[in-house]
Amino acid sequence: MTEQLGLPQNSVSHHLRVLREQRLIESRRKPEDQRWVYYRLNPDEMDRLARQFQYWADMAHLAPEHEILCP
């Protein structure tokens, strides 16, 4: 992953840990080869996020005049 992302190993490890802690990704090792860690998106969390984003998109269409200014 470090080569594909162009980031140092410690940065990739840090971000993967954050994603795992937030349950956005899952990791596992194959019993026959413990050297490698395999990652995948957590489908339940992806579904939850998709519903949340859809809700926000629907709310934005219903009330576009209620924009919030952020610094």
N, C-alpha and C positions, 0 to 999 in steps of 0.2 A: 504494500500500500504506500510505503514511503516514496517509492520511485514514481508511482502513478500520480501522487499528490504533490510531489516535489517538496515535501516537508521532512524535517528530521524525525527520527523514530520517537523521541520523547514527546513531541507535539502530537503526533498521530495517536500515541498511547493515551495521552491526556484527553483528547477529544473523544476517543472511543469509550473511555471510562465515563465521561460525562453523559454520552449518549446511552450507555448501558444503565447508569444510575437513573436516568429519566425514562427508562424502559422503551426507548425508541428503537434500540437494536437488541438482538440476542446474540450470544456467543456460545460456541461449543467446541470441544476437541474430539477428534475421532479416537476411540480407544486404541486402535492399532498404531496411531502416530500422534503422540502427545505434543510434538514440537509445533504443530500448526493450530492456529485458532481460526475458526470459521465464523463469519459474522453474517447476519441477515436482518432485514427490517422486521420489527415486531408487527405482524399483521393486525393484531387487535388495536395497538396504539395508532397505526396508520389509519385504520377505519375511524377511530375516535377523532383524530386530527382532521380527517376529511369532513366529518360531520360538523366539527366546530368551525372550520373554514367556510363550509357551505352556509351555516347559520349566520356568520358574520357577513358573508356576501349578500345573503337575503336581506339582512337588516340594513345594509348600505343602500340597497335598491329601494327599500321602503321609505327611508328617511335620509336622502342625500344631503339635505340642508343642515343636518346635525353633524357637521364636520368638527373634529377636534384638532386644535392646533397644538403641536408638540414642539418644544424648543429643540 
